[in-house]
Amino acid sequence: MNKVQYNVSGLLNNQIKTQVKNALNDLDGVQKVNVDLGRSSIEVGFNNATNEQEIRSGIEHVGCRIS
């Protein structure tokens, strides 16, 4: 399993956290999503069915920005 972690701005509350998790879980190949509101970070475990560009797009689609 591949892992990637992003520092993200825009993780303001649990509603956005849920939207990010749902968007990423909808991607084929995403196996684990950990959103940390306190640190404004997202960690994603994924396999070869997806890639970092699709993960980044999923995060940005809900209005968060990757720093």
CHARMM-style PDB file with segment names, atoms N, HN, CA, C and O in Angstrom:
ATOM      1  N   MET     1       0.843  -1.183   0.000  1.00  0.00      PROA
ATOM      2  CA  MET     1       0.000   0.000   0.000  1.00  0.00      PROA
ATOM      3  C   MET     1       0.887   1.246   0.000  1.00  0.00      PROA
ATOM      4  O   MET     1       1.836   1.343   0.778  1.00  0.00      PROA
ATOM      5  N   ASN     2       0.572   2.175  -0.864  1.00  0.00      PROA
ATOM      6  HN  ASN     2      -0.199   2.096  -1.496  1.00  0.00      PROA
ATOM      7  CA  ASN     2       1.235   3.472  -0.914  1.00  0.00      PROA
ATOM      8  C   ASN     2       0.587   4.402   0.099  1.00  0.00      PROA
ATOM      9  O   ASN     2      -0.604   4.285   0.388  1.00  0.00      PROA
ATOM     10  N   LYS     3       1.376   5.327   0.637  1.00  0.00      PROA
ATOM     11  HN  LYS     3       2.344   5.422   0.402  1.00  0.00      PROA
ATOM     12  CA  LYS     3       0.832   6.322   1.568  1.00  0.00      PROA
ATOM     13  C   LYS     3       1.285   7.700   1.141  1.00  0.00      PROA
ATOM     14  O   LYS     3       2.399   7.889   0.652  1.00  0.00      PROA
ATOM     15  N   VAL     4       0.394   8.660   1.337  1.00  0.00      PROA
ATOM     16  HN  VAL     4      -0.511   8.507   1.734  1.00  0.00      PROA
ATOM     17  CA  VAL     4       0.732  10.052   1.077  1.00  0.00      PROA
ATOM     18  C   VAL     4       0.073  10.892   2.156  1.00  0.00      PROA
ATOM     19  O   VAL     4      -1.018  10.575   2.629  1.00  0.00      PROA
ATOM     20  N   GLN     5       0.750  11.973   2.542  1.00  0.00      PROA
ATOM     21  HN  GLN     5       1.637  12.232   2.158  1.00  0.00      PROA
ATOM     22  CA  GLN     5       0.198  12.873   3.561  1.00  0.00      PROA
ATOM     23  C   GLN     5       0.278  14.299   3.042  1.00  0.00      PROA
ATOM     24  O   GLN     5       1.279  14.711   2.455  1.00  0.00      PROA
ATOM     25  N   TYR     6      -0.788  15.035   3.269  1.00  0.00      PROA
ATOM     26  HN  TYR     6      -1.601  14.700   3.745  1.00  0.00      PROA
ATOM     27  CA  TYR     6      -0.862  16.431   2.835  1.00  0.00      PROA
ATOM     28  C   TYR     6      -1.182  17.319   4.014  1.00  0.00      PROA
ATOM     29  O   TYR     6      -1.977  16.951   4.878  1.00  0.00      PROA
ATOM     30  N   ASN     7      -0.567  18.489   4.054  1.00  0.00      PROA
ATOM     31  HN  ASN     7       0.079  18.788   3.352  1.00  0.00      PROA
ATOM     32  CA  ASN     7      -0.991  19.566   4.952  1.00  0.00      PROA
ATOM     33  C   ASN     7      -1.998  20.389   4.169  1.00  0.00      PROA
ATOM     34  O   ASN     7      -1.739  20.801   3.038  1.00  0.00      PROA
ATOM     35  N   VAL     8      -3.148  20.621   4.781  1.00  0.00      PROA
ATOM     36  HN  VAL     8      -3.359  20.287   5.700  1.00  0.00      PROA
ATOM     37  CA  VAL     8      -4.279  21.180   4.052  1.00  0.00      PROA
ATOM     38  C   VAL     8      -4.855  22.370   4.802  1.00  0.00      PROA
ATOM     39  O   VAL     8      -4.982  22.336   6.026  1.00  0.00      PROA
ATOM     40  N   SER     9      -5.205  23.424   4.068  1.00  0.00      PROA
ATOM     41  HN  SER     9      -5.102  23.452   3.074  1.00  0.00      PROA
ATOM     42  CA  SER     9      -5.956  24.521   4.671  1.00  0.00      PROA
ATOM     43  C   SER     9      -7.409  24.376   4.255  1.00  0.00      PROA
ATOM     44  O   SER     9      -7.708  23.896   3.162  1.00  0.00      PROA
ATOM     45  N   GLY    10      -8.300  24.788   5.123  1.00  0.00      PROA
ATOM     46  HN  GLY    10      -8.057  25.178   6.012  1.00  0.00      PROA
ATOM     47  CA  GLY    10      -9.720  24.684   4.829  1.00  0.00      PROA
ATOM     48  C   GLY    10     -10.430  23.573   5.576  1.00  0.00      PROA
ATOM     49  O   GLY    10     -11.639  23.399   5.426  1.00  0.00      PROA
ATOM     50  N   LEU    11      -9.686  22.813   6.386  1.00  0.00      PROA
ATOM     51  HN  LEU    11      -8.704  22.955   6.507  1.00  0.00      PROA
ATOM     52  CA  LEU    11     -10.316  21.781   7.223  1.00  0.00      PROA
ATOM     53  C   LEU    11     -10.861  22.456   8.476  1.00  0.00      PROA
ATOM     54  O   LEU    11     -10.217  22.463   9.525  1.00  0.00      PROA
ATOM     55  N   LEU    12     -12.048  23.019   8.350  1.00  0.00      PROA
ATOM     56  HN  LEU    12     -12.572  23.013   7.498  1.00  0.00      PROA
ATOM     57  CA  LEU    12     -12.567  23.875   9.409  1.00  0.00      PROA
ATOM     58  C   LEU    12     -13.423  23.164  10.443  1.00  0.00      PROA
ATOM     59  O   LEU    12     -13.475  23.588  11.598  1.00  0.00      PROA
ATOM     60  N   ASN    13     -14.099  22.083  10.044  1.00  0.00      PROA
ATOM     61  HN  ASN    13     -14.056  21.739   9.106  1.00  0.00      PROA
ATOM     62  CA  ASN    13     -15.040  21.449  10.965  1.00  0.00      PROA
ATOM     63  C   ASN    13     -15.298  19.999  10.548  1.00  0.00      PROA
ATOM     64  O   ASN    13     -14.752  19.518   9.554  1.00  0.00      PROA
ATOM     65  N   ASN    14     -16.131  19.320  11.320  1.00  0.00      PROA
ATOM     66  HN  ASN    14     -16.574  19.710  12.127  1.00  0.00      PROA
ATOM     67  CA  ASN    14     -16.416  17.906  11.048  1.00  0.00      PROA
ATOM     68  C   ASN    14     -17.181  17.702   9.746  1.00  0.00      PROA
ATOM     69  O   ASN    14     -17.053  16.653   9.115  1.00  0.00      PROA
ATOM     70  N   GLN    15     -17.964  18.674   9.338  1.00  0.00      PROA
ATOM     71  HN  GLN    15     -18.068  19.527   9.850  1.00  0.00      PROA
ATOM     72  CA  GLN    15     -18.701  18.551   8.079  1.00  0.00      PROA
ATOM     73  C   GLN    15     -17.727  18.461   6.893  1.00  0.00      PROA
ATOM     74  O   GLN    15     -17.894  17.617   6.013  1.00  0.00      PROA
ATOM     75  N   ILE    16     -16.725  19.323   6.879  1.00  0.00      PROA
ATOM     76  HN  ILE    16     -16.590  20.008   7.594  1.00  0.00      PROA
ATOM     77  CA  ILE    16     -15.736  19.294   5.800  1.00  0.00      PROA
ATOM     78  C   ILE    16     -14.899  18.020   5.905  1.00  0.00      PROA
ATOM     79  O   ILE    16     -14.554  17.416   4.889  1.00  0.00      PROA
ATOM     80  N   LYS    17     -14.574  17.617   7.122  1.00  0.00      PROA
ATOM     81  HN  LYS    17     -14.853  18.107   7.947  1.00  0.00      PROA
ATOM     82  CA  LYS    17     -13.833  16.371   7.323  1.00  0.00      PROA
ATOM     83  C   LYS    17     -14.597  15.200   6.694  1.00  0.00      PROA
ATOM     84  O   LYS    17     -14.006  14.373   6.000  1.00  0.00      PROA
ATOM     85  N   THR    18     -15.893  15.132   6.935  1.00  0.00      PROA
ATOM     86  HN  THR    18     -16.373  15.804   7.499  1.00  0.00      PROA
ATOM     87  CA  THR    18     -16.720  14.063   6.365  1.00  0.00      PROA
ATOM     88  C   THR    18     -16.765  14.151   4.847  1.00  0.00      PROA
ATOM     89  O   THR    18     -16.700  13.127   4.166  1.00  0.00      PROA
ATOM     90  N   GLN    19     -16.875  15.358   4.309  1.00  0.00      PROA
ATOM     91  HN  GLN    19     -16.927  16.189   4.862  1.00  0.00      PROA
ATOM     92  CA  GLN    19     -16.904  15.523   2.849  1.00  0.00      PROA
ATOM     93  C   GLN    19     -15.602  15.046   2.219  1.00  0.00      PROA
ATOM     94  O   GLN    19     -15.617  14.387   1.180  1.00  0.00      PROA
ATOM     95  N   VAL    20     -14.481  15.376   2.842  1.00  0.00      PROA
ATOM     96  HN  VAL    20     -14.469  15.911   3.687  1.00  0.00      PROA
ATOM     97  CA  VAL    20     -13.180  14.931   2.326  1.00  0.00      PROA
ATOM     98  C   VAL    20     -13.089  13.407   2.367  1.00  0.00      PROA
ATOM     99  O   VAL    20     -12.693  12.776   1.388  1.00  0.00      PROA
ATOM    100  N   LYS    21     -13.460  12.821   3.509  1.00  0.00      PROA
ATOM    101  HN  LYS    21     -13.782  13.334   4.305  1.00  0.00      PROA
ATOM    102  CA  LYS    21     -13.391  11.362   3.630  1.00  0.00      PROA
ATOM    103  C   LYS    21     -14.282  10.679   2.597  1.00  0.00      PROA
ATOM    104  O   LYS    21     -13.874   9.694   1.982  1.00  0.00      PROA
ATOM    105  N   ASN    22     -15.489  11.193   2.404  1.00  0.00      PROA
ATOM    106  HN  ASN    22     -15.820  11.994   2.904  1.00  0.00      PROA
ATOM    107  CA  ASN    22     -16.399  10.598   1.420  1.00  0.00      PROA
ATOM    108  C   ASN    22     -15.846  10.721   0.006  1.00  0.00      PROA
ATOM    109  O   ASN    22     -15.907   9.767  -0.770  1.00  0.00      PROA
ATOM    110  N   ALA    23     -15.307  11.886  -0.332  1.00  0.00      PROA
ATOM    111  HN  ALA    23     -15.257  12.661   0.299  1.00  0.00      PROA
ATOM    112  CA  ALA    23     -14.762  12.097  -1.676  1.00  0.00      PROA
ATOM    113  C   ALA    23     -13.606  11.141  -1.943  1.00  0.00      PROA
ATOM    114  O   ALA    23     -13.498  10.584  -3.035  1.00  0.00      PROA
ATOM    115  N   LEU    24     -12.743  10.952  -0.952  1.00  0.00      PROA
ATOM    116  HN  LEU    24     -12.831  11.405  -0.065  1.00  0.00      PROA
ATOM    117  CA  LEU    24     -11.587  10.080  -1.149  1.00  0.00      PROA
ATOM    118  C   LEU    24     -11.982   8.611  -1.138  1.00  0.00      PROA
ATOM    119  O   LEU    24     -11.434   7.814  -1.900  1.00  0.00      PROA
ATOM    120  N   ASN    25     -12.920   8.250  -0.289  1.00  0.00      PROA
ATOM    121  HN  ASN    25     -13.366   8.896   0.330  1.00  0.00      PROA
ATOM    122  CA  ASN    25     -13.359   6.851  -0.248  1.00  0.00      PROA
ATOM    123  C   ASN    25     -14.079   6.439  -1.523  1.00  0.00      PROA
ATOM    124  O   ASN    25     -14.154   5.250  -1.830  1.00  0.00      PROA
ATOM    125  N   ASP    26     -14.609   7.402  -2.270  1.00  0.00      PROA
ATOM    126  HN  ASP    26     -14.547   8.369  -2.020  1.00  0.00      PROA
ATOM    127  CA  ASP    26     -15.265   7.096  -3.543  1.00  0.00      PROA
ATOM    128  C   ASP    26     -14.269   6.752  -4.642  1.00  0.00      PROA
ATOM    129  O   ASP    26     -14.657   6.196  -5.669  1.00  0.00      PROA
ATOM    130  N   LEU    27     -12.993   7.072  -4.447  1.00  0.00      PROA
ATOM    131  HN  LEU    27     -12.677   7.524  -3.613  1.00  0.00      PROA
ATOM    132  CA  LEU    27     -11.979   6.760  -5.456  1.00  0.00      PROA
ATOM    133  C   LEU    27     -11.593   5.288  -5.384  1.00  0.00      PROA
ATOM    134  O   LEU    27     -11.330   4.761  -4.303  1.00  0.00      PROA
ATOM    135  N   ASP    28     -11.562   4.628  -6.538  1.00  0.00      PROA
ATOM    136  HN  ASP    28     -11.776   5.056  -7.416  1.00  0.00      PROA
ATOM    137  CA  ASP    28     -11.088   3.245  -6.574  1.00  0.00      PROA
ATOM    138  C   ASP    28      -9.637   3.223  -6.119  1.00  0.00      PROA
ATOM    139  O   ASP    28      -8.835   4.047  -6.557  1.00  0.00      PROA
ATOM    140  N   GLY    29      -9.304   2.301  -5.259  1.00  0.00      PROA
ATOM    141  HN  GLY    29      -9.956   1.631  -4.904  1.00  0.00      PROA
ATOM    142  CA  GLY    29      -7.922   2.142  -4.827  1.00  0.00      PROA
ATOM    143  C   GLY    29      -7.603   2.782  -3.497  1.00  0.00      PROA
ATOM    144  O   GLY    29      -6.583   2.456  -2.890  1.00  0.00      PROA
ATOM    145  N   VAL    30      -8.451   3.689  -3.023  1.00  0.00      PROA
ATOM    146  HN  VAL    30      -9.280   3.953  -3.516  1.00  0.00      PROA
ATOM    147  CA  VAL    30      -8.196   4.297  -1.716  1.00  0.00      PROA
ATOM    148  C   VAL    30      -8.624   3.305  -0.645  1.00  0.00      PROA
ATOM    149  O   VAL    30      -9.764   2.843  -0.626  1.00  0.00      PROA
ATOM    150  N   GLN    31      -7.682   2.982   0.254  1.00  0.00      PROA
ATOM    151  HN  GLN    31      -6.755   3.358   0.239  1.00  0.00      PROA
ATOM    152  CA  GLN    31      -7.938   1.965   1.268  1.00  0.00      PROA
ATOM    153  C   GLN    31      -8.045   2.531   2.680  1.00  0.00      PROA
ATOM    154  O   GLN    31      -8.669   1.930   3.555  1.00  0.00      PROA
ATOM    155  N   LYS    32      -7.426   3.700   2.895  1.00  0.00      PROA
ATOM    156  HN  LYS    32      -6.919   4.188   2.184  1.00  0.00      PROA
ATOM    157  CA  LYS    32      -7.431   4.281   4.238  1.00  0.00      PROA
ATOM    158  C   LYS    32      -7.392   5.791   4.118  1.00  0.00      PROA
ATOM    159  O   LYS    32      -6.620   6.344   3.336  1.00  0.00      PROA
ATOM    160  N   VAL    33      -8.238   6.459   4.906  1.00  0.00      PROA
ATOM    161  HN  VAL    33      -8.865   6.009   5.541  1.00  0.00      PROA
ATOM    162  CA  VAL    33      -8.228   7.924   4.948  1.00  0.00      PROA
ATOM    163  C   VAL    33      -8.221   8.336   6.415  1.00  0.00      PROA
ATOM    164  O   VAL    33      -9.076   7.914   7.193  1.00  0.00      PROA
ATOM    165  N   ASN    34      -7.253   9.160   6.782  1.00  0.00      PROA
ATOM    166  HN  ASN    34      -6.558   9.503   6.150  1.00  0.00      PROA
ATOM    167  CA  ASN    34      -7.173   9.694   8.137  1.00  0.00      PROA
ATOM    168  C   ASN    34      -7.099  11.214   8.043  1.00  0.00      PROA
ATOM    169  O   ASN    34      -6.121  11.766   7.539  1.00  0.00      PROA
ATOM    170  N   VAL    35      -8.142  11.888   8.534  1.00  0.00      PROA
ATOM    171  HN  VAL    35      -8.937  11.439   8.943  1.00  0.00      PROA
ATOM    172  CA  VAL    35      -8.190  13.347   8.512  1.00  0.00      PROA
ATOM    173  C   VAL    35      -7.999  13.843   9.943  1.00  0.00      PROA
ATOM    174  O   VAL    35      -8.764  13.484  10.837  1.00  0.00      PROA
ATOM    175  N   ASP    36      -6.985  14.661  10.153  1.00  0.00      PROA
ATOM    176  HN  ASP    36      -6.363  14.952   9.426  1.00  0.00      PROA
ATOM    177  CA  ASP    36      -6.678  15.211  11.465  1.00  0.00      PROA
ATOM    178  C   ASP    36      -6.990  16.709  11.451  1.00  0.00      PROA
ATOM    179  O   ASP    36      -6.222  17.505  10.910  1.00  0.00      PROA
ATOM    180  N   LEU    37      -8.122  17.086  12.047  1.00  0.00      PROA
ATOM    181  HN  LEU    37      -8.746  16.440  12.486  1.00  0.00      PROA
ATOM    182  CA  LEU    37      -8.526  18.497  12.072  1.00  0.00      PROA
ATOM    183  C   LEU    37      -7.537  19.351  12.848  1.00  0.00      PROA
ATOM    184  O   LEU    37      -7.243  20.475  12.439  1.00  0.00      PROA
ATOM    185  N   GLY    38      -7.018  18.842  13.956  1.00  0.00      PROA
ATOM    186  HN  GLY    38      -7.256  17.929  14.288  1.00  0.00      PROA
ATOM    187  CA  GLY    38      -6.115  19.606  14.796  1.00  0.00      PROA
ATOM    188  C   GLY    38      -4.823  19.984  14.082  1.00  0.00      PROA
ATOM    189  O   GLY    38      -4.295  21.079  14.277  1.00  0.00      PROA
ATOM    190  N   ARG    39      -4.324  19.082  13.265  1.00  0.00      PROA
ATOM    191  HN  ARG    39      -4.753  18.193  13.107  1.00  0.00      PROA
ATOM    192  CA  ARG    39      -3.071  19.331  12.538  1.00  0.00      PROA
ATOM    193  C   ARG    39      -3.309  19.796  11.109  1.00  0.00      PROA
ATOM    194  O   ARG    39      -2.363  20.111  10.387  1.00  0.00      PROA
ATOM    195  N   SER    40      -4.561  19.838  10.705  1.00  0.00      PROA
ATOM    196  HN  SER    40      -5.330  19.582  11.291  1.00  0.00      PROA
ATOM    197  CA  SER    40      -4.926  20.188   9.323  1.00  0.00      PROA
ATOM    198  C   SER    40      -4.162  19.319   8.328  1.00  0.00      PROA
ATOM    199  O   SER    40      -3.551  19.813   7.381  1.00  0.00      PROA
ATOM    200  N   SER    41      -4.216  18.001   8.573  1.00  0.00      PROA
ATOM    201  HN  SER    41      -4.712  17.599   9.343  1.00  0.00      PROA
ATOM    202  CA  SER    41      -3.508  17.083   7.681  1.00  0.00      PROA
ATOM    203  C   SER    41      -4.425  15.932   7.272  1.00  0.00      PROA
ATOM    204  O   SER    41      -5.371  15.571   7.971  1.00  0.00      PROA
ATOM    205  N   ILE    42      -4.103  15.381   6.120  1.00  0.00      PROA
ATOM    206  HN  ILE    42      -3.334  15.674   5.552  1.00  0.00      PROA
ATOM    207  CA  ILE    42      -4.841  14.235   5.585  1.00  0.00      PROA
ATOM    208  C   ILE    42      -3.816  13.191   5.176  1.00  0.00      PROA
ATOM    209  O   ILE    42      -2.873  13.488   4.443  1.00  0.00      PROA
ATOM    210  N   GLU    43      -4.005  11.961   5.657  1.00  0.00      PROA
ATOM    211  HN  GLU    43      -4.771  11.720   6.253  1.00  0.00      PROA
ATOM    212  CA  GLU    43      -3.154  10.848   5.256  1.00  0.00      PROA
ATOM    213  C   GLU    43      -4.009   9.849   4.493  1.00  0.00      PROA
ATOM    214  O   GLU    43      -5.102   9.489   4.931  1.00  0.00      PROA
ATOM    215  N   VAL    44      -3.504   9.405   3.348  1.00  0.00      PROA
ATOM    216  HN  VAL    44      -2.616   9.697   2.992  1.00  0.00      PROA
ATOM    217  CA  VAL    44      -4.267   8.505   2.498  1.00  0.00      PROA
ATOM    218  C   VAL    44      -3.418   7.282   2.171  1.00  0.00      PROA
ATOM    219  O   VAL    44      -2.270   7.405   1.745  1.00  0.00      PROA
ATOM    220  N   GLY    45      -3.995   6.106   2.375  1.00  0.00      PROA
ATOM    221  HN  GLY    45      -4.928   6.006   2.721  1.00  0.00      PROA
ATOM    222  CA  GLY    45      -3.374   4.861   1.943  1.00  0.00      PROA
ATOM    223  C   GLY    45      -4.090   4.396   0.689  1.00  0.00      PROA
ATOM    224  O   GLY    45      -5.320   4.355   0.648  1.00  0.00      PROA
ATOM    225  N   PHE    46      -3.319   4.045  -0.340  1.00  0.00      PROA
ATOM    226  HN  PHE    46      -2.320   4.078  -0.307  1.00  0.00      PROA
ATOM    227  CA  PHE    46      -3.947   3.689  -1.617  1.00  0.00      PROA
ATOM    228  C   PHE    46      -3.115   2.664  -2.365  1.00  0.00      PROA
ATOM    229  O   PHE    46      -1.934   2.466  -2.077  1.00  0.00      PROA
ATOM    230  N   ASN    47      -3.757   2.009  -3.340  1.00  0.00      PROA
ATOM    231  HN  ASN    47      -4.716   2.170  -3.574  1.00  0.00      PROA
ATOM    232  CA  ASN    47      -3.038   1.068  -4.181  1.00  0.00      PROA
ATOM    233  C   ASN    47      -2.958   1.617  -5.602  1.00  0.00      PROA
ATOM    234  O   ASN    47      -3.300   2.775  -5.842  1.00  0.00      PROA
ATOM    235  N   ASN    48      -2.511   0.800  -6.531  1.00  0.00      PROA
ATOM    236  HN  ASN    48      -2.233  -0.140  -6.336  1.00  0.00      PROA
ATOM    237  CA  ASN    48      -2.248   1.262  -7.894  1.00  0.00      PROA
ATOM    238  C   ASN    48      -3.498   1.589  -8.701  1.00  0.00      PROA
ATOM    239  O   ASN    48      -3.381   2.044  -9.839  1.00  0.00      PROA
ATOM    240  N   ALA    49      -4.690   1.371  -8.150  1.00  0.00      PROA
ATOM    241  HN  ALA    49      -4.785   1.001  -7.226  1.00  0.00      PROA
ATOM    242  CA  ALA    49      -5.925   1.690  -8.877  1.00  0.00      PROA
ATOM    243  C   ALA    49      -6.179   3.198  -8.923  1.00  0.00      PROA
ATOM    244  O   ALA    49      -7.023   3.663  -9.689  1.00  0.00      PROA
ATOM    245  N   THR    50      -5.457   3.951  -8.115  1.00  0.00      PROA
ATOM    246  HN  THR    50      -4.771   3.573  -7.493  1.00  0.00      PROA
ATOM    247  CA  THR    50      -5.576   5.414  -8.141  1.00  0.00      PROA
ATOM    248  C   THR    50      -4.176   6.019  -8.077  1.00  0.00      PROA
ATOM    249  O   THR    50      -3.187   5.293  -7.981  1.00  0.00      PROA
ATOM    250  N   ASN    51      -4.094   7.338  -8.130  1.00  0.00      PROA
ATOM    251  HN  ASN    51      -4.898   7.927  -8.209  1.00  0.00      PROA
ATOM    252  CA  ASN    51      -2.791   7.999  -8.063  1.00  0.00      PROA
ATOM    253  C   ASN    51      -2.911   9.292  -7.262  1.00  0.00      PROA
ATOM    254  O   ASN    51      -4.006   9.711  -6.889  1.00  0.00      PROA
ATOM    255  N   GLU    52      -1.763   9.914  -7.008  1.00  0.00      PROA
ATOM    256  HN  GLU    52      -0.873   9.574  -7.311  1.00  0.00      PROA
ATOM    257  CA  GLU    52      -1.755  11.112  -6.168  1.00  0.00      PROA
ATOM    258  C   GLU    52      -2.538  12.261  -6.792  1.00  0.00      PROA
ATOM    259  O   GLU    52      -3.142  13.054  -6.069  1.00  0.00      PROA
ATOM    260  N   GLN    53      -2.542  12.366  -8.105  1.00  0.00      PROA
ATOM    261  HN  GLN    53      -2.052  11.722  -8.692  1.00  0.00      PROA
ATOM    262  CA  GLN    53      -3.281  13.459  -8.759  1.00  0.00      PROA
ATOM    263  C   GLN    53      -4.783  13.337  -8.496  1.00  0.00      PROA
ATOM    264  O   GLN    53      -5.450  14.336  -8.224  1.00  0.00      PROA
ATOM    265  N   GLU    54      -5.313  12.120  -8.577  1.00  0.00      PROA
ATOM    266  HN  GLU    54      -4.772  11.309  -8.798  1.00  0.00      PROA
ATOM    267  CA  GLU    54      -6.743  11.920  -8.301  1.00  0.00      PROA
ATOM    268  C   GLU    54      -7.059  12.218  -6.835  1.00  0.00      PROA
ATOM    269  O   GLU    54      -8.113  12.773  -6.524  1.00  0.00      PROA
ATOM    270  N   ILE    55      -6.155  11.852  -5.948  1.00  0.00      PROA
ATOM    271  HN  ILE    55      -5.299  11.401  -6.200  1.00  0.00      PROA
ATOM    272  CA  ILE    55      -6.354  12.122  -4.518  1.00  0.00      PROA
ATOM    273  C   ILE    55      -6.339  13.628  -4.269  1.00  0.00      PROA
ATOM    274  O   ILE    55      -7.200  14.151  -3.560  1.00  0.00      PROA
ATOM    275  N   ARG    56      -5.363  14.325  -4.850  1.00  0.00      PROA
ATOM    276  HN  ARG    56      -4.664  13.901  -5.426  1.00  0.00      PROA
ATOM    277  CA  ARG    56      -5.297  15.783  -4.704  1.00  0.00      PROA
ATOM    278  C   ARG    56      -6.563  16.448  -5.234  1.00  0.00      PROA
ATOM    279  O   ARG    56      -7.093  17.369  -4.612  1.00  0.00      PROA
ATOM    280  N   SER    57      -7.045  15.983  -6.379  1.00  0.00      PROA
ATOM    281  HN  SER    57      -6.615  15.235  -6.885  1.00  0.00      PROA
ATOM    282  CA  SER    57      -8.268  16.541  -6.973  1.00  0.00      PROA
ATOM    283  C   SER    57      -9.463  16.318  -6.058  1.00  0.00      PROA
ATOM    284  O   SER    57     -10.308  17.202  -5.916  1.00  0.00      PROA
ATOM    285  N   GLY    58      -9.542  15.149  -5.438  1.00  0.00      PROA
ATOM    286  HN  GLY    58      -8.856  14.430  -5.554  1.00  0.00      PROA
ATOM    287  CA  GLY    58     -10.638  14.855  -4.513  1.00  0.00      PROA
ATOM    288  C   GLY    58     -10.639  15.776  -3.312  1.00  0.00      PROA
ATOM    289  O   GLY    58     -11.694  16.215  -2.855  1.00  0.00      PROA
ATOM    290  N   ILE    59      -9.449  16.069  -2.800  1.00  0.00      PROA
ATOM    291  HN  ILE    59      -8.592  15.713  -3.171  1.00  0.00      PROA
ATOM    292  CA  ILE    59      -9.321  16.968  -1.645  1.00  0.00      PROA
ATOM    293  C   ILE    59      -9.705  18.390  -2.042  1.00  0.00      PROA
ATOM    294  O   ILE    59     -10.446  19.060  -1.323  1.00  0.00      PROA
ATOM    295  N   GLU    60      -9.200  18.849  -3.186  1.00  0.00      PROA
ATOM    296  HN  GLU    60      -8.598  18.305  -3.770  1.00  0.00      PROA
ATOM    297  CA  GLU    60      -9.462  20.211  -3.618  1.00  0.00      PROA
ATOM    298  C   GLU    60     -10.910  20.416  -4.071  1.00  0.00      PROA
ATOM    299  O   GLU    60     -11.427  21.532  -4.020  1.00  0.00      PROA
ATOM    300  N   HSD    61     -11.555  19.346  -4.511  1.00  0.00      PROA
ATOM    301  HN  HSD    61     -11.135  18.439  -4.553  1.00  0.00      PROA
ATOM    302  CA  HSD    61     -12.938  19.430  -4.985  1.00  0.00      PROA
ATOM    303  C   HSD    61     -13.889  19.873  -3.872  1.00  0.00      PROA
ATOM    304  O   HSD    61     -14.892  20.530  -4.150  1.00  0.00      PROA
ATOM    305  N   VAL    62     -13.595  19.527  -2.627  1.00  0.00      PROA
ATOM    306  HN  VAL    62     -12.780  18.993  -2.401  1.00  0.00      PROA
ATOM    307  CA  VAL    62     -14.471  19.915  -1.512  1.00  0.00      PROA
ATOM    308  C   VAL    62     -14.094  21.278  -0.935  1.00  0.00      PROA
ATOM    309  O   VAL    62     -14.684  21.713   0.054  1.00  0.00      PROA
ATOM    310  N   GLY    63     -13.114  21.959  -1.546  1.00  0.00      PROA
ATOM    311  HN  GLY    63     -12.635  21.606  -2.349  1.00  0.00      PROA
ATOM    312  CA  GLY    63     -12.796  23.323  -1.144  1.00  0.00      PROA
ATOM    313  C   GLY    63     -11.568  23.462  -0.266  1.00  0.00      PROA
ATOM    314  O   GLY    63     -11.283  24.559   0.212  1.00  0.00      PROA
ATOM    315  N   CYS    64     -10.841  22.395  -0.042  1.00  0.00      PROA
ATOM    316  HN  CYS    64     -11.073  21.504  -0.431  1.00  0.00      PROA
ATOM    317  CA  CYS    64      -9.609  22.486   0.728  1.00  0.00      PROA
ATOM    318  C   CYS    64      -8.440  22.767  -0.210  1.00  0.00      PROA
ATOM    319  O   CYS    64      -8.480  22.432  -1.394  1.00  0.00      PROA
ATOM    320  N   ARG    65      -7.412  23.381   0.335  1.00  0.00      PROA
ATOM    321  HN  ARG    65      -7.380  23.653   1.297  1.00  0.00      PROA
ATOM    322  CA  ARG    65      -6.212  23.678  -0.454  1.00  0.00      PROA
ATOM    323  C   ARG    65      -5.020  22.952   0.157  1.00  0.00      PROA
ATOM    324  O   ARG    65      -4.816  22.973   1.371  1.00  0.00      PROA
ATOM    325  N   ILE    66      -4.246  22.316  -0.698  1.00  0.00      PROA
ATOM    326  HN  ILE    66      -4.412  22.299  -1.684  1.00  0.00      PROA
ATOM    327  CA  ILE    66      -3.057  21.596  -0.251  1.00  0.00      PROA
ATOM    328  C   ILE    66      -1.896  22.582  -0.186  1.00  0.00      PROA
ATOM    329  O   ILE    66      -1.605  23.284  -1.154  1.00  0.00      PROA
ATOM    330  N   SER    67      -1.228  22.625   0.989  1.00  0.00      PROA
ATOM    331  HN  SER    67      -1.465  22.055   1.775  1.00  0.00      PROA
ATOM    332  CA  SER    67      -0.119  23.572   1.126  1.00  0.00      PROA
ATOM    333  C   SER    67       1.182  22.944   0.673  1.00  0.00      PROA
ATOM    334  OT1 SER    67       2.228  23.593   0.716  1.00  0.00      PROA
TER     335      SER     67
END
